[in-house]
Amino acid sequence: MTSYFALDWYFITLIFFAGLYCMLVSRSLIRQFIGLELMFKSCGLGLISVGALTNNLALAQALIITMIVMEVVAVAVGLSLLVKT
């Protein structure tokens, strides 16, 4: 069985830096939220990849659920700021 761990981290890093670039370069709040979502999704993929590598998927699932809750809060605050402007 071939290990794709290095390839996973290559794409996770690529997605994270694409989101960071999107947040830093764009002036539109919607594009910044898209960049933030890309960063959240890459962190989630990283947690899943590490959980699969260490055979500890239960901890990875718990962390993903916590991260989804944090993501919902961030989106709610961001959209409320967008509506006010």
Long-range contacts (C-beta under 8 A, 24 or more apart in sequence): 5-49, 5-53, 8-45, 8-49, 9-46, 9-49, 11-45, 12-42, 12-45, 12-46, 12-49, 13-42, 15-41, 15-42, 15-45, 16-42, 16-43, 29-78, 29-81, 29-82, 29-85, 30-82, 33-75, 33-78, 33-79, 33-82, 36-74, 36-78, 37-71, 37-75, 40-67, 40-70, 40-71, 40-74, 43-67, 44-68
